[in-house]
Amino acid sequence: MPKDETAYSDQDERRWAALQGRQVVGVGRDPEEAYRAAKTRRPKEEPTALVPAGAGANDVDQWPQRLERLFADNPWAARTRELLCSRLSDVYLVGGCVRDLMLGRPIHDLDIVMSDDAVQWGRRLADQLGAGFYVLDVERGFARVVLLRENHPRIFLDLSRIEGERIEEDLARRDFTINALALELCAGRLIDPFDGEGDVRRRILRPVTPQAIANDPIRAVRAVRLAAELGFSVDASLLEAIRRDAGGLAEESPERIQQELHRMLSLPNSAEALRRMSGLGLWRYTIPELEGLAGVGQSAPHQLDVWDHTLLTVARLEELLRAIGLPAEDGGRLMPEEWAFLEPYRPALRRHLEQELAEERPRWQALKWAALLHDIAKPAARRVDEVGRVRFLDHARKGAEMAEEIMRRLRFSQREISYVCACVAHHLRPLLLSRERELTPRAQYRFFRDLGDAGLGVCLLSLADTAACRPGRPPAEVWEPVQRVVQALLEFFSRTGGPAGMPRLVTGEDLIQRFGLAPGPAVGRWLERVREEQAAGTFATREEALRWLEQVISGKEGGKSL
């Protein structure tokens, strides 16, 4: 009796089947062999799917249903499909959006490949959708359509021409099997020549070919980032390829390195990914300064070397951000006990940290860079004093200089660089304030005056840094003084809005016309003194401020000089 090709035995478990609808039209030991078998049997027809032997009809049928759900939830995607499918047949969703559709993750961007001119189609879609458009790569014909909707995230439609004669050839050029998936846009048929669907189910990251990293070394960093983002394990063959071929990162553009590292650090659980970067030797090609932190010992209360302390600082900051509610999709949980004192300030902190320093790059992401780089200068600054205590003299200032050099090299925006450098330069300030006998309103005012929009970030970085002096809870005698200072600073900011939020009671014009001061630097110094006295509670209204000025300028408290 001939074998029923729609049934499978245990021996077929590692074989592949080419399907035409629900009918098996070819079987092979791998997708290519199954494809060739199908073409031999039906040379004029293309298989509708390549699946592992044993995949049932439900596995094949669910893709059109998933596609329909995507279009039902996203009118812009439905309109894109309608426009493309009215004129084209060889058009596919590819890569991460197909993977995320399978995983049930939110989809904001679509990657589309087609057999036609992608740049021309990009212009047509932009016109029809009322969207922006630009060419990403003239030579390769890559285009991007940008949809901007009020109160919604920006959406990208990336379009390109199929590389090769068939979609399978295009997919063979991609990085990982979970990204080497194509979904026929019009009919919902899955093209999966490398068992990417199976790897998604197995939650494993595997290279499409052994040369995947050598062909594009930035994939080494992307592998670490994706594994952390998706919670996937990394196949041994991919780890081997990274160790063998990641040296090509030394020739990679700084912009691409920055983009992958920034996406990694923006994850809510980036600390372990940063550790894996170290284990794979990838920092030497991306931020070599970080390699010097490992093995640098510290004195009590620290129990970790500088590298492990840095990773724990990032992890503590991530805990703190989650308690505040950031990132938005990961936050909103109950405030853990150790961060409960932040509860009254949570809305204001979240609003502040969600403000963008660069396009679609909020302040909290830059704060995580500050956590990664806050002790970057400790190896160079390390000294052992006469009693054997390890000291890192001036490491905060030197660290800010190194952070600036690193971030300029990686092509960050000036606002991001300035913010991170200010956080690094002043991350010890709350600790130093905790050693003062009293934290006066004037000291609180000067803290925010000097630090500007980095003030709140320094408060949070200082908490994370202090909490990371050792695994578990920090000693009370270390933690409580810093906590009290930060709480007082947050309370001051909440009450006054900081220097920028305080009403201006007196102007330079007042000082010149009413009190006879000559224009010049002295006017600025008097205005600053007024601001300090206002912060200290000496007065609260314009009238009170003017009376105070009249007293001190008339000579009762110091005359016109300052």
C-alpha positions as semicolon CSV with decimal commas, in nm:
position;residue;x (nm);y (nm);z (nm)
1;M;0,000;0,000;0,000
2;P;0,157;0,338;-0,099
3;K;0,250;0,571;0,184
4;D;-0,002;0,849;0,256
5;E;0,203;1,167;0,217
6;T;-0,031;1,357;0,446
7;A;0,060;1,127;0,739
8;Y;0,390;1,120;0,924
9;S;0,570;0,864;1,131
10;D;0,821;0,924;1,409
11;Q;1,095;0,870;1,152
12;D;0,976;1,183;0,968
13;E;1,019;1,400;1,274
14;R;1,333;1,570;1,142
15;R;1,215;1,588;0,779
16;W;1,050;1,873;0,590
17;A;0,739;1,894;0,379
18;A;0,644;2,128;0,094
19;L;0,271;2,202;0,090
20;Q;0,032;2,311;-0,181
21;G;-0,264;2,424;0,024
22;R;-0,316;2,131;0,263
23;Q;-0,160;1,872;0,036
24;V;0,200;1,757;0,071
25;V;0,372;1,786;-0,267
26;G;0,730;1,714;-0,161
27;V;0,934;1,579;0,131
28;G;1,304;1,624;0,204
29;R;1,570;1,620;0,470
30;D;1,578;2,002;0,471
31;P;1,364;2,284;0,326
32;E;1,564;2,306;0,001
33;E;1,531;1,931;-0,066
34;A;1,157;1,946;0,005
35;Y;1,127;2,243;-0,231
36;R;1,314;2,063;-0,511
37;A;1,098;1,754;-0,462
38;A;0,786;1,968;-0,497
39;K;0,915;2,137;-0,813
40;T;1,004;1,801;-0,963
41;R;0,650;1,681;-0,899
42;R;0,473;2,005;-0,995
43;P;0,720;2,214;-1,196
44;K;0,466;2,486;-1,286
45;E;0,350;2,550;-0,929
46;E;0,514;2,710;-0,628
47;P;0,470;2,543;-0,287
48;T;0,255;2,756;-0,058
49;A;0,452;2,662;0,256
50;L;0,762;2,475;0,373
51;V;0,705;2,325;0,717
52;P;0,866;2,067;0,947
53;A;0,719;1,724;0,888
54;G;0,451;1,671;1,146
55;A;0,303;2,020;1,129
56;G;-0,070;1,983;1,111
57;A;-0,323;2,175;0,906
58;N;-0,393;2,403;1,199
59;D;-0,029;2,517;1,200
60;V;-0,059;2,619;0,834
61;D;-0,408;2,768;0,859
62;Q;-0,331;2,991;1,156
63;W;-0,114;3,230;0,954
64;P;-0,397;3,377;0,742
65;Q;-0,589;3,421;1,067
66;R;-0,296;3,598;1,232
67;L;-0,260;3,822;0,931
68;E;-0,629;3,912;0,939
69;R;-0,601;4,000;1,308
70;L;-0,308;4,229;1,231
71;F;-0,511;4,411;0,965
72;A;-0,820;4,428;1,184
73;D;-0,620;4,596;1,462
74;N;-0,424;4,830;1,234
75;P;-0,617;5,024;0,966
76;W;-0,293;5,164;0,825
77;A;-0,164;4,808;0,770
78;A;-0,492;4,706;0,606
79;R;-0,473;5,002;0,368
80;T;-0,111;4,917;0,284
81;R;-0,210;4,559;0,205
82;E;-0,502;4,673;-0,008
83;L;-0,285;4,905;-0,216
84;L;-0,004;4,654;-0,267
85;C;-0,219;4,349;-0,335
86;S;-0,425;4,535;-0,594
87;R;-0,119;4,544;-0,820
88;L;0,135;4,290;-0,695
89;S;0,146;3,918;-0,622
90;D;0,506;3,868;-0,498
91;V;0,492;4,085;-0,187
92;Y;0,577;3,961;0,161
93;L;0,597;4,065;0,522
94;V;0,940;3,957;0,647
95;G;1,161;3,940;0,950
96;G;1,080;4,066;1,296
97;C;0,719;4,162;1,229
98;V;0,639;3,801;1,128
99;R;0,819;3,670;1,434
100;D;0,636;3,913;1,660
101;L;0,305;3,823;1,499
102;M;0,369;3,463;1,604
103;L;0,473;3,568;1,955
104;G;0,173;3,795;1,998
105;R;0,392;4,101;2,053
106;P;0,273;4,449;1,954
107;I;0,362;4,539;1,596
108;H;0,430;4,902;1,515
109;D;0,646;4,864;1,204
110;L;0,624;4,650;0,891
111;D;0,914;4,518;0,680
112;I;0,793;4,446;0,328
113;V;0,981;4,293;0,034
114;M;0,851;4,272;-0,321
115;S;0,953;4,178;-0,671
116;D;0,879;4,531;-0,798
117;D;1,050;4,870;-0,753
118;A;1,027;4,933;-0,377
119;V;1,120;5,302;-0,403
120;Q;0,839;5,377;-0,649
121;W;0,595;5,185;-0,434
122;G;0,713;5,373;-0,127
123;R;0,628;5,703;-0,294
124;R;0,283;5,573;-0,396
125;L;0,205;5,446;-0,048
126;A;0,320;5,773;0,111
127;D;0,090;5,968;-0,121
128;Q;-0,207;5,741;-0,055
129;L;-0,154;5,724;0,322
130;G;-0,065;6,090;0,368
131;A;0,270;5,981;0,513
132;G;0,632;6,086;0,499
133;F;0,879;5,916;0,265
134;Y;1,253;5,889;0,213
135;V;1,502;5,655;0,046
136;L;1,719;5,456;0,289
137;D;1,958;5,305;0,034
138;V;1,963;5,427;-0,325
139;E;2,183;5,147;-0,460
140;R;1,982;4,864;-0,302
141;G;1,646;5,033;-0,349
142;F;1,540;5,050;0,019
143;A;1,267;5,300;0,106
144;R;1,083;5,402;0,422
145;V;0,730;5,535;0,466
146;V;0,670;5,715;0,797
147;L;0,319;5,742;0,940
148;L;0,265;6,008;1,203
149;R;-0,059;5,999;1,399
150;E;-0,158;6,231;1,679
151;N;-0,109;6,073;2,024
152;H;0,034;5,755;1,867
153;P;0,391;5,628;1,818
154;R;0,554;5,687;1,484
155;I;0,515;5,391;1,243
156;F;0,768;5,276;0,983
157;L;0,690;5,081;0,666
158;D;1,027;4,965;0,529
159;L;1,017;4,845;0,169
160;S;1,281;4,670;-0,040
161;R;1,314;4,457;-0,349
162;I;1,360;4,080;-0,307
163;E;1,733;4,001;-0,309
164;G;1,774;3,708;-0,545
165;E;1,534;3,537;-0,780
166;R;1,310;3,387;-0,511
167;I;1,203;3,489;-0,165
168;E;1,393;3,188;-0,026
169;E;1,719;3,338;-0,155
170;D;1,636;3,665;0,017
171;L;1,566;3,489;0,347
172;A;1,895;3,297;0,322
173;R;2,080;3,631;0,350
174;R;1,922;3,719;0,685
175;D;2,070;3,696;1,034
176;F;1,873;3,448;1,248
177;T;1,620;3,180;1,162
178;I;1,349;3,354;1,366
179;N;1,392;3,655;1,136
180;A;1,415;3,447;0,816
181;L;1,037;3,418;0,791
182;A;0,821;3,557;0,510
183;L;0,445;3,585;0,510
184;E;0,279;3,626;0,171
185;L;0,096;3,954;0,221
186;C;-0,206;3,881;0,005
187;A;-0,280;3,515;0,085
188;G;-0,118;3,472;0,426
189;R;0,108;3,181;0,325
190;L;0,420;3,131;0,537
191;I;0,760;3,081;0,372
192;D;0,995;2,930;0,628
193;P;1,299;2,762;0,469
194;F;1,507;2,747;0,791
195;D;1,253;2,637;1,053
196;G;1,230;2,983;1,204
197;E;0,879;2,905;1,323
198;G;1,010;2,599;1,505
199;D;1,288;2,804;1,665
200;V;1,035;3,061;1,782
201;R;0,840;2,777;1,948
202;R;1,161;2,639;2,098
203;R;1,259;2,993;2,202
204;I;1,609;2,967;2,062
205;L;1,826;3,203;1,859
206;R;2,005;3,026;1,575
207;P;2,200;3,166;1,276
208;V;2,066;3,115;0,925
209;T;2,415;3,013;0,807
210;P;2,751;2,956;0,978
211;Q;2,871;3,277;0,807
212;A;2,590;3,494;0,948
213;I;2,818;3,691;1,185
214;A;3,110;3,716;0,943
215;N;2,875;3,856;0,678
216;D;2,754;4,134;0,913
217;P;2,937;4,153;1,248
218;I;2,680;4,386;1,410
219;R;2,465;4,072;1,433
220;A;2,683;3,963;1,725
221;V;2,553;4,252;1,937
222;R;2,203;4,209;1,797
223;A;2,204;3,844;1,905
224;V;2,275;3,943;2,265
225;R;2,006;4,211;2,253
226;L;1,741;3,986;2,094
227;A;1,806;3,699;2,334
228;A;1,746;3,936;2,627
229;E;1,450;4,110;2,464
230;L;1,266;3,788;2,371
231;G;1,385;3,570;2,658
232;F;1,538;3,321;2,412
233;S;1,838;3,097;2,461
234;V;2,132;3,119;2,220
235;D;2,226;2,815;2,015
236;A;2,581;2,686;2,056
237;S;2,648;2,735;1,686
238;L;2,565;3,105;1,718
239;L;2,787;3,148;2,023
240;E;3,070;2,981;1,831
241;A;3,016;3,211;1,532
242;I;3,018;3,520;1,756
243;R;3,343;3,420;1,925
244;R;3,500;3,338;1,589
245;D;3,383;3,631;1,375
246;A;3,291;3,925;1,601
247;G;3,628;4,090;1,538
248;G;3,473;4,247;1,231
249;L;3,291;4,482;1,467
250;A;3,612;4,685;1,483
251;E;3,534;4,803;1,128
252;E;3,162;4,861;1,192
253;S;3,013;5,210;1,174
254;P;2,971;5,378;1,515
255;E;2,610;5,465;1,431
256;R;2,511;5,099;1,395
257;I;2,695;5,001;1,714
258;Q;2,525;5,282;1,903
259;Q;2,182;5,184;1,773
260;E;2,214;4,821;1,887
261;L;2,367;4,910;2,224
262;H;2,102;5,174;2,286
263;R;1,823;4,928;2,210
264;M;1,990;4,678;2,444
265;L;2,030;4,926;2,729
266;S;1,669;5,041;2,683
267;L;1,540;4,694;2,772
268;P;1,391;4,661;3,120
269;N;1,634;4,373;3,191
270;S;1,951;4,490;3,019
271;A;2,197;4,409;3,299
272;E;2,229;4,041;3,206
273;A;2,270;4,129;2,839
274;L;2,555;4,363;2,935
275;R;2,715;4,078;3,128
276;R;2,682;3,846;2,825
277;M;2,851;4,112;2,610
278;S;3,147;4,085;2,847
279;G;3,147;3,705;2,843
280;L;3,157;3,702;2,463
281;G;3,436;3,961;2,449
282;L;3,223;4,213;2,259
283;W;3,308;4,522;2,462
284;R;3,661;4,530;2,321
285;Y;3,510;4,612;1,979
286;T;3,234;4,848;2,096
287;I;3,325;5,025;2,424
288;P;3,673;4,895;2,510
289;E;3,693;5,119;2,818
290;L;3,443;4,890;2,992
291;E;3,683;4,595;2,971
292;G;3,910;4,762;3,226
293;L;3,646;4,757;3,503
294;A;3,661;4,382;3,566
295;G;3,885;4,280;3,854
296;V;3,929;4,632;3,992
297;G;3,877;4,588;4,366
298;Q;3,710;4,841;4,596
299;S;3,713;4,910;4,968
300;A;3,420;4,865;5,206
301;P;3,128;4,903;5,197
302;H;3,175;4,765;4,846
303;Q;3,189;4,388;4,813
304;L;3,212;4,374;4,431
305;D;3,471;4,474;4,178
306;V;3,393;4,779;3,965
307;W;3,243;4,581;3,674
308;D;3,007;4,373;3,886
309;H;2,913;4,686;4,080
310;T;2,838;4,864;3,751
311;L;2,611;4,583;3,636
312;L;2,434;4,578;3,972
313;T;2,390;4,956;3,953
314;V;2,218;4,915;3,614
315;A;1,999;4,639;3,759
316;R;1,908;4,850;4,065
317;L;1,823;5,143;3,839
318;E;1,601;4,913;3,633
319;E;1,419;4,809;3,952
320;L;1,376;5,174;4,045
321;L;1,247;5,268;3,699
322;R;0,997;4,982;3,705
323;A;0,875;5,108;4,042
324;I;0,821;5,451;3,887
325;G;0,644;5,293;3,588
326;L;0,912;5,292;3,317
327;P;0,929;5,176;3,052
328;A;0,554;5,219;3,018
329;E;0,489;4,866;2,890
330;D;0,685;4,716;3,179
331;G;0,591;4,951;3,462
332;G;0,278;5,028;3,658
333;R;0,344;4,769;3,928
334;L;0,306;4,808;4,301
335;M;0,594;5,004;4,451
336;P;0,840;4,760;4,616
337;E;0,911;4,825;4,982
338;E;1,267;4,952;4,933
339;W;1,146;5,221;4,691
340;A;0,818;5,302;4,872
341;F;0,948;5,642;4,986
342;L;0,938;5,748;4,617
343;E;0,561;5,694;4,589
344;P;0,460;6,061;4,638
345;Y;0,700;6,167;4,363
346;R;0,623;5,891;4,112
347;P;0,401;6,094;3,871
348;A;0,646;6,387;3,856
349;L;0,949;6,159;3,815
350;R;0,780;5,965;3,538
351;R;0,680;6,282;3,350
352;H;1,034;6,414;3,379
353;L;1,203;6,092;3,269
354;E;0,966;6,041;2,974
355;Q;1,068;6,374;2,818
356;E;1,274;6,322;2,504
357;L;1,636;6,427;2,476
358;A;1,650;6,313;2,113
359;E;1,385;6,192;1,871
360;E;1,192;5,909;2,042
361;R;1,471;5,875;2,302
362;P;1,346;5,971;2,649
363;R;1,557;6,086;2,939
364;W;1,530;5,755;3,129
365;Q;1,720;5,578;2,853
366;A;2,007;5,826;2,879
367;L;2,003;5,775;3,258
368;K;2,077;5,406;3,200
369;W;2,382;5,507;2,995
370;A;2,491;5,718;3,293
371;A;2,458;5,410;3,516
372;L;2,671;5,205;3,276
373;L;2,942;5,473;3,258
374;H;2,929;5,625;3,607
375;D;3,250;5,453;3,729
376;I;3,425;5,431;3,393
377;A;3,729;5,625;3,522
378;K;3,786;5,418;3,837
379;P;4,062;5,195;3,691
380;A;4,268;5,501;3,594
381;A;4,191;5,685;3,920
382;R;4,257;5,393;4,158
383;R;4,505;5,462;4,437
384;V;4,588;5,280;4,762
385;D;4,658;5,513;5,056
386;E;4,908;5,466;5,338
387;V;4,664;5,257;5,546
388;G;4,577;5,030;5,253
389;R;4,240;5,180;5,171
390;V;4,150;5,191;4,800
391;R;4,054;5,536;4,676
392;F;3,939;5,667;4,337
393;L;4,032;6,034;4,353
394;D;3,838;6,263;4,119
395;H;3,692;5,966;3,931
396;A;3,354;6,135;3,881
397;R;3,496;6,434;3,694
398;K;3,736;6,217;3,494
399;G;3,451;5,975;3,428
400;A;3,241;6,254;3,277
401;E;3,529;6,334;3,039
402;M;3,557;5,969;2,937
403;A;3,179;5,938;2,899
404;E;3,179;6,239;2,667
405;E;3,455;6,085;2,454
406;I;3,269;5,751;2,432
407;M;2,934;5,906;2,346
408;R;3,082;6,138;2,083
409;R;3,257;5,840;1,928
410;L;2,922;5,659;1,912
411;R;2,749;5,963;1,756
412;F;2,500;6,047;2,031
413;S;2,315;6,378;2,019
414;Q;2,458;6,673;2,211
415;R;2,162;6,680;2,453
416;E;2,213;6,313;2,539
417;I;2,586;6,365;2,587
418;S;2,536;6,668;2,812
419;Y;2,280;6,489;3,027
420;V;2,485;6,171;3,073
421;C;2,805;6,365;3,148
422;A;2,627;6,579;3,409
423;C;2,490;6,266;3,578
424;V;2,831;6,098;3,579
425;A;3,015;6,411;3,700
426;H;2,777;6,465;3,994
427;H;2,668;6,112;4,086
428;L;2,848;6,137;4,422
429;R;2,689;6,466;4,522
430;P;2,395;6,322;4,723
431;L;2,646;6,100;4,909
432;L;2,862;6,404;4,989
433;L;2,556;6,600;5,102
434;S;2,465;6,311;5,333
435;R;2,787;6,378;5,526
436;E;2,696;6,741;5,598
437;R;2,557;6,824;5,940
438;E;2,247;6,981;5,785
439;L;2,089;6,987;5,439
440;T;1,970;7,347;5,418
441;P;1,717;7,483;5,166
442;R;2,002;7,686;5,017
443;A;2,204;7,365;4,960
444;Q;1,902;7,202;4,800
445;Y;1,853;7,503;4,573
446;R;2,220;7,502;4,472
447;F;2,202;7,130;4,392
448;F;1,931;7,182;4,131
449;R;2,077;7,513;4,013
450;D;2,412;7,350;3,939
451;L;2,275;7,031;3,784
452;G;1,988;7,172;3,579
453;D;1,769;6,906;3,418
454;A;2,012;6,634;3,537
455;G;1,923;6,694;3,903
456;L;1,647;6,438;3,933
457;G;1,850;6,185;3,735
458;V;2,145;6,227;3,973
459;C;1,910;6,161;4,266
460;L;1,799;5,831;4,113
461;L;2,147;5,730;3,996
462;S;2,282;5,795;4,346
463;L;2,015;5,566;4,494
464;A;2,097;5,288;4,246
465;D;2,471;5,333;4,301
466;T;2,436;5,316;4,679
467;A;2,200;5,017;4,663
468;A;2,458;4,834;4,447
469;C;2,748;4,844;4,693
470;R;2,686;4,474;4,755
471;P;2,435;4,203;4,660
472;G;2,117;4,215;4,866
473;R;2,027;4,511;5,082
474;P;2,298;4,771;5,147
475;P;2,403;4,839;5,507
476;A;2,159;5,074;5,683
477;E;2,440;5,310;5,780
478;V;2,527;5,351;5,410
479;W;2,176;5,354;5,263
480;E;1,973;5,562;5,507
481;P;2,175;5,887;5,493
482;V;2,166;5,889;5,110
483;Q;1,797;5,802;5,110
484;R;1,721;6,093;5,347
485;V;1,912;6,338;5,127
486;V;1,743;6,220;4,807
487;Q;1,402;6,233;4,972
488;A;1,468;6,590;5,090
489;L;1,584;6,691;4,740
490;L;1,276;6,536;4,580
491;E;1,054;6,709;4,833
492;F;1,221;7,044;4,757
493;F;1,176;6,990;4,385
494;S;0,814;6,882;4,433
495;R;0,739;7,192;4,640
496;T;0,925;7,450;4,429
497;G;0,968;7,296;4,084
498;G;1,341;7,358;4,125
499;P;1,506;7,684;4,016
500;A;1,332;7,673;3,677
501;G;0,991;7,636;3,841
502;M;1,025;7,914;4,097
503;P;0,846;8,240;4,010
504;R;1,082;8,526;3,928
505;L;1,009;8,793;4,190
506;V;1,270;9,052;4,092
507;T;1,425;9,148;3,758
508;G;1,751;9,311;3,660
509;E;1,548;9,617;3,560
510;D;1,429;9,647;3,920
511;L;1,784;9,643;4,051
512;I;1,902;9,907;3,803
513;Q;1,608;10,146;3,819
514;R;1,488;10,113;4,179
515;F;1,816;10,055;4,358
516;G;2,065;10,235;4,135
517;L;2,287;9,938;4,052
518;A;2,503;9,978;3,745
519;P;2,449;9,725;3,465
520;G;2,706;9,446;3,486
521;P;2,794;9,118;3,661
522;A;2,687;9,249;4,001
523;V;2,323;9,256;3,884
524;G;2,339;8,886;3,805
525;R;2,495;8,807;4,142
526;W;2,220;8,999;4,325
527;L;1,949;8,821;4,126
528;E;2,105;8,487;4,219
529;R;2,114;8,585;4,586
530;V;1,745;8,676;4,565
531;R;1,671;8,332;4,422
532;E;1,859;8,161;4,706
533;E;1,678;8,362;4,972
534;Q;1,348;8,286;4,800
535;A;1,430;7,913;4,808
536;A;1,528;7,942;5,175
537;G;1,187;8,090;5,256
538;T;1,312;8,438;5,348
539;F;1,030;8,581;5,136
540;A;0,757;8,454;4,904
541;T;0,617;8,759;4,722
542;R;0,757;9,035;4,505
543;E;0,677;9,299;4,765
544;E;0,863;9,105;5,035
545;A;1,161;9,054;4,804
546;L;1,180;9,425;4,723
547;R;1,164;9,521;5,093
548;W;1,445;9,272;5,166
549;L;1,655;9,418;4,885
550;E;1,598;9,769;5,012
551;Q;1,729;9,667;5,354
552;V;2,040;9,485;5,236
553;I;2,132;9,726;4,957
554;S;2,084;10,031;5,177
555;G;2,372;9,903;5,384
556;K;2,196;9,732;5,670
557;E;2,318;9,393;5,546
558;G;2,608;9,452;5,316
559;G;2,566;9,747;5,084
560;K;2,558;9,740;4,703
561;S;2,861;9,520;4,656
562;L;2,823;9,143;4,654
